[in-house]
Amino acid sequence: MVKKQQTNLSSIFILTRSLNVGGAERQVSVLAKALHKKGYKVTICVFYSGGALEEGLLQSGVSIYSLHKKGRWDLLGWFSRYLKAIRVVNPDVVYSFLTTSNIVAILGRVFVSKPVVWGIRASNMKFSSYDWLAGLSAWFERKLSRYVQTIIFNSWFSRNYHESLGYFLNHAVVIPNGIDTETFKVDLNSRKAIRYQLGIPEDAMVVGMLARVDPMKDYETYVMAFRALCSEYKNLYFIAAGAGTDTALWSSVSPQFLRLGIWKDVCGLLNALDIMVLCSAFGEGFSNSLGEAMACGIPTVATDVGDAAFIVGDQGVIIPPQNPQALIEAIKFQMKQLPSKDEIRNRILEKFSVSQMVDQTLKTLTDATVSS
């Protein structure tokens, strides 16, 4: 284990809903492992245990503390268990991820005085697409933002958007996500194996979208693009992978549209693609899936939402959101001239490394403990 630098920071408490496979969850996992490797005591506190990422974290030496939340309305007991966790672990700082965790962390500070740093990752959310509790939680988070030590955003778009909503950005920093380029890399063996497993010919053109089924991800546009293209290209396959993709009610989808649900070997699946698509309509901050695909050398087509254009740079195509025709034309363009895998990967290596993300996060968390 690498010896950590001498600072006022030694124990870090990360609060998040769960450790299921998702963008924020994978970023928590990458960060926690890297911090532990540097010699910091890292405890991840989850509302719900049993997430797919837990095993790898425990094997890496990261501690996981479950609050065993019993459901949406398990509030008082859940909150009291959170306060107990803070007292037992006694961290130097609490770093919370996403709205509900942020609210719990700052309310908990009333009872157990610890510096709190929020992690905000979404942007431009359309709460009409969700239930009433999502909108209420966002309103409450905004009101409580005046009491937070520091807010870490993972994209400039998200930071500016929340400022426009009236969030109090007493001390706000933007730290882009770090992409684990040791895990996500070009792997031609995986490409062949995954295609064989899925029954996809080696010479087929494969387009993929790796995202949960959610209004913000706009799978409807993706499905429309497939329907238009599959009649024109006979050796074209589309993949949809992520929570809910195996059960979503998409009618009239041919066998060349593969619905995989949650797929554990994300790197292998990305390597099986020729083109990665992210056609989010709203809500994105920094998309991990874009960065991970590019680290595997996969060209991308993404909507101009959040920091997608900044991530892709000149190594992909950016289109307007909710525009099926633009998506169709962009996929056709990429199919004709697939760029160099090395050039695509190099952009991630240069701009979005894990080491940069970890160093910036450590500085921010340390500053929060000093100024508290």
C-alpha positions in Angstrom: 0.0 0.0 0.0 1.2 3.4 -0.9 1.9 5.7 2.1 -0.4 8.6 2.1 0.8 12.2 2.3 0.6 13.9 5.7 -2.6 16.0 5.8 -5.5 16.8 8.2 -7.4 14.1 6.3 -7.1 10.4 7.0 -10.7 9.0 7.1 -13.2 9.6 4.3 -16.9 8.7 4.6 -18.7 8.4 1.2 -22.5 8.3 1.4 -24.5 7.0 -1.6 -27.8 5.2 -2.2 -26.4 1.9 -3.4 -23.5 0.3 -5.3 -25.4 -1.1 -8.2 -24.0 -0.6 -11.7 -24.5 3.0 -12.8 -22.4 6.0 -13.7 -22.3 7.6 -10.2 -21.8 4.3 -8.5 -18.9 3.3 -10.8 -17.3 6.7 -10.1 -17.7 6.1 -6.3 -16.0 2.7 -6.8 -13.1 4.1 -8.8 -12.5 6.9 -6.3 -12.8 4.7 -3.2 -10.3 2.2 -4.5 -7.8 4.8 -5.5 -8.1 6.6 -2.1 -7.6 3.3 -0.3 -4.6 2.6 -2.4 -3.1 5.9 -1.3 -3.5 4.9 2.3 -6.7 6.6 3.3 -9.3 4.9 5.4 -12.4 4.8 3.1 -15.9 3.8 4.2 -18.8 3.8 1.8 -22.1 4.0 3.5 -25.1 2.8 1.4 -28.8 3.0 1.9 -29.3 -0.4 0.3 -26.8 -3.2 0.4 -26.1 -6.0 -2.2 -25.0 -3.9 -5.1 -23.0 -5.5 -7.9 -20.0 -3.3 -7.2 -19.7 -4.2 -3.5 -17.6 -7.4 -3.9 -14.8 -5.7 -5.9 -14.7 -2.9 -3.3 -14.4 -5.3 -0.4 -11.7 -7.2 -2.1 -9.8 -4.0 -2.6 -10.0 -3.2 1.2 -12.7 -0.6 1.1 -15.2 -0.8 4.0 -18.9 -0.8 3.3 -21.5 0.2 5.9 -25.1 -0.5 5.1 -28.0 1.5 6.6 -30.4 -1.3 5.6 -33.1 1.0 4.4 -36.4 -0.8 4.3 -38.2 1.3 1.7 -39.1 4.9 0.7 -40.9 5.6 4.0 -38.3 4.1 6.3 -37.1 7.6 7.4 -36.6 8.0 11.2 -35.0 4.7 11.7 -32.8 5.0 8.6 -31.7 8.5 9.7 -30.8 7.4 13.2 -28.8 4.5 11.7 -26.9 7.1 9.6 -26.1 9.1 12.7 -24.9 6.0 14.4 -22.7 5.2 11.4 -21.0 8.6 11.6 -20.3 8.3 15.3 -18.9 4.7 14.9 -16.7 5.5 11.9 -15.8 9.0 13.1 -14.5 10.2 9.7 -12.7 13.5 9.0 -15.2 14.4 6.2 -18.4 13.2 4.7 -18.6 13.2 0.9 -22.2 12.5 -0.3 -23.3 11.6 -3.8 -26.6 12.7 -5.4 -29.7 14.5 -4.0 -31.0 12.3 -1.2 -27.6 11.5 0.1 -26.7 15.2 0.1 -29.8 16.1 2.1 -29.1 13.3 4.7 -25.5 14.4 5.0 -26.2 18.1 5.7 -29.1 17.3 8.1 -26.9 14.9 9.9 -24.3 17.6 10.6 -26.8 19.2 13.0 -26.4 16.2 15.3 -22.8 15.1 14.5 -20.5 17.9 13.5 -18.5 16.8 10.5 -17.5 18.7 7.4 -19.8 17.9 4.5 -19.0 17.9 0.8 -21.7 17.4 -1.7 -21.3 15.6 -5.0 -23.8 16.9 -7.6 -23.7 15.1 -11.0 -26.9 15.7 -12.9 -28.0 18.8 -14.8 -31.1 20.2 -16.5 -33.5 17.7 -15.0 -37.1 17.6 -16.2 -39.0 16.7 -13.0 -42.3 16.3 -14.9 -40.9 13.0 -16.1 -40.6 11.7 -12.5 -42.8 11.5 -9.4 -43.4 14.3 -7.0 -40.8 13.2 -4.5 -38.0 13.9 -7.0 -39.0 17.5 -7.5 -39.5 18.0 -3.7 -36.1 16.5 -3.0 -34.4 18.8 -5.5 -36.2 21.9 -4.0 -35.0 20.8 -0.5 -31.5 20.3 -1.7 -31.4 23.8 -3.2 -32.6 25.3 0.1 -30.0 23.4 2.1 -27.1 24.3 -0.2 -26.3 27.4 1.8 -25.1 25.3 4.7 -22.7 23.0 2.7 -18.9 23.3 3.1 -18.2 22.6 -0.5 -20.0 21.3 -3.6 -18.1 19.1 -6.2 -19.7 19.1 -9.7 -18.4 16.7 -12.3 -19.2 19.0 -15.2 -19.2 22.7 -15.9 -22.7 22.5 -17.4 -24.0 21.1 -14.1 -22.3 23.8 -12.1 -23.7 26.6 -14.2 -27.1 25.0 -14.4 -27.4 24.7 -10.6 -26.2 28.2 -10.1 -29.0 29.4 -12.4 -31.5 27.5 -10.2 -30.4 29.5 -7.2 -28.1 27.1 -5.4 -25.7 28.7 -3.0 -22.3 27.9 -4.4 -20.2 29.1 -1.4 -17.3 27.0 -2.5 -17.9 25.0 -5.7 -15.4 23.1 -7.8 -15.6 21.2 -11.0 -13.8 17.9 -11.0 -14.4 15.9 -14.2 -14.9 12.1 -13.7 -11.8 9.9 -13.9 -11.9 7.0 -16.4 -10.3 3.8 -15.3 -8.1 3.3 -18.3 -6.5 0.2 -16.8 -9.8 -1.5 -16.9 -11.3 0.2 -20.0 -8.9 -0.4 -22.9 -8.8 -1.8 -26.4 -9.3 -5.6 -26.2 -9.8 -7.4 -29.5 -10.1 -10.8 -27.8 -13.2 -9.5 -25.8 -14.6 -8.1 -29.0 -14.5 -11.6 -30.7 -15.7 -13.4 -27.6 -18.7 -11.2 -26.8 -19.8 -11.2 -30.4 -19.7 -15.0 -30.4 -21.6 -15.1 -27.1 -24.3 -12.8 -28.5 -24.5 -14.5 -31.9 -23.3 -11.4 -33.8 -21.2 -12.1 -36.9 -17.6 -10.8 -36.7 -18.1 -8.7 -39.8 -21.3 -7.0 -38.6 -21.6 -3.3 -37.8 -22.6 -3.0 -34.1 -24.0 0.1 -32.5 -24.5 0.2 -28.8 -26.1 2.3 -26.1 -25.2 1.5 -22.5 -27.7 3.2 -20.2 -30.5 2.4 -17.8 -34.1 2.9 -19.1 -35.0 6.4 -17.9 -36.7 9.4 -19.5 -33.5 11.4 -19.5 -31.7 8.7 -21.6 -34.3 8.9 -24.5 -34.2 5.3 -25.7 -37.2 6.2 -27.9 -34.9 8.1 -30.3 -32.4 5.3 -30.3 -35.1 2.7 -31.2 -36.4 5.0 -34.0 -32.9 5.2 -35.4 -32.6 1.4 -35.4 -35.9 1.0 -37.2 -34.9 3.4 -39.9 -31.4 1.9 -40.4 -32.1 -1.9 -40.1 -34.1 -1.9 -43.3 -31.2 -0.2 -45.1 -28.3 -2.2 -43.6 -28.8 -5.9 -43.4 -25.7 -6.7 -41.3 -26.4 -4.0 -38.7 -27.0 -4.8 -35.0 -28.0 -2.5 -32.2 -27.4 -3.2 -28.5 -29.3 -1.8 -25.6 -27.7 -2.6 -22.2 -28.5 -1.3 -18.7 -31.2 -1.7 -16.1 -34.6 -2.1 -17.7 -33.5 -2.6 -21.3 -34.5 -6.3 -21.1 -38.0 -5.5 -20.0 -38.8 -2.2 -21.7 -42.0 -2.1 -23.8 -40.5 -1.4 -27.2 -42.7 -2.8 -29.9 -41.7 -3.9 -33.4 -38.0 -4.4 -32.6 -36.3 -7.1 -34.8 -33.9 -9.8 -33.5 -31.0 -7.6 -34.6 -31.9 -5.3 -31.7 -30.4 -7.0 -28.6 -31.8 -6.1 -25.2 -29.3 -7.2 -22.6 -30.4 -5.7 -19.3 -27.6 -5.2 -16.8 -24.4 -6.5 -18.3 -21.5 -7.0 -15.8 -18.6 -7.1 -18.3 -19.0 -3.5 -19.4 -15.5 -3.3 -20.9 -16.0 -6.5 -22.9 -19.3 -5.3 -24.3 -17.9 -1.9 -25.2 -15.1 -3.6 -27.2 -17.8 -5.6 -29.1 -19.1 -2.3 -30.5 -18.2 -0.3 -33.6 -20.1 2.8 -32.5 -21.2 4.0 -29.1 -24.4 6.1 -28.8 -25.6 8.3 -26.0 -28.8 10.2 -27.0 -29.8 11.7 -23.7 -32.5 14.3 -23.8 -31.5 16.1 -20.6 -30.0 15.6 -17.2 -26.5 14.5 -18.1 -23.5 16.1 -16.4 -20.4 14.0 -17.2 -21.2 10.8 -18.9 -19.0 7.9 -17.7 -20.2 5.7 -20.6 -18.9 8.1 -23.2 -15.5 8.2 -21.5 -15.3 4.5 -21.0 -16.2 3.8 -24.6 -13.6 6.2 -25.8 -11.0 4.6 -23.5 -11.8 1.4 -25.4 -11.1 3.2 -28.7 -14.8 3.2 -29.7 -16.1 6.2 -31.7 -19.1 7.9 -30.3 -22.3 9.8 -31.3 -23.7 11.9 -28.4 -26.3 14.5 -28.0 -25.2 18.0 -26.9 -26.3 17.5 -23.3 -24.1 18.3 -20.3 -20.4 18.1 -21.0 -20.7 15.6 -23.8 -19.1 17.9 -26.4 -16.2 18.6 -24.0 -15.6 14.8 -23.4 -15.8 13.8 -27.1 -13.9 16.7 -28.5 -12.9 16.0 -32.1 -13.1 12.3 -31.7 -16.8 11.8 -32.3 -20.0 13.4 -33.5 -22.2 15.7 -31.4 -25.9 16.1 -32.4 -29.0 17.9 -31.0 -31.1 16.0 -28.5 -34.4 14.3 -29.4 -33.6 14.4 -33.1 -33.9 10.9 -34.7 -32.9 12.1 -38.1 -29.7 13.7 -36.8 -28.9 10.4 -35.0 -29.4 8.4 -38.1 -27.1 10.6 -40.2 -24.4 10.7 -37.5 -24.4 6.9 -37.3 -24.2 6.7 -41.1 -21.3 9.1 -41.0 -19.4 7.1 -38.4 -20.0 3.9 -40.3 -18.2 5.2 -43.4 -15.1 6.4 -41.6 -14.3 4.8 -38.3 -11.4 6.9 -36.7 -8.3 5.6 -35.1 -8.8 3.7 -31.8 -5.5 5.1 -30.4 -6.5 8.7 -31.1 -9.8 8.2 -29.4 -8.2 6.6 -26.3 -5.5 9.2 -26.1 -8.0 12.0 -25.5 -9.2 10.2 -22.3 -5.7 9.5 -21.2 -4.7 13.1 -21.5 -7.9 14.8 -20.2 -9.8 12.5 -17.9 -7.4 10.3 -15.9 -8.2 8.8 -12.5 -5.1 10.3 -11.0 -6.2 13.8 -11.9 -9.6 13.2 -10.5 -8.3 11.7 -7.3 -5.7 14.4 -6.7 -8.3 17.2 -7.2 -10.8 15.4 -4.9 -8.2 15.0 -2.2 -7.3 18.6 -2.3 -11.0 19.7 -2.1 -11.8 17.3 0.8 -8.7 18.4 2.7 -9.5 22.1 2.2 -13.0 21.3 3.6 -11.6 19.8 6.8 -9.2 22.7 7.3 -11.9 25.4 6.8 -14.5 23.7 8.9 
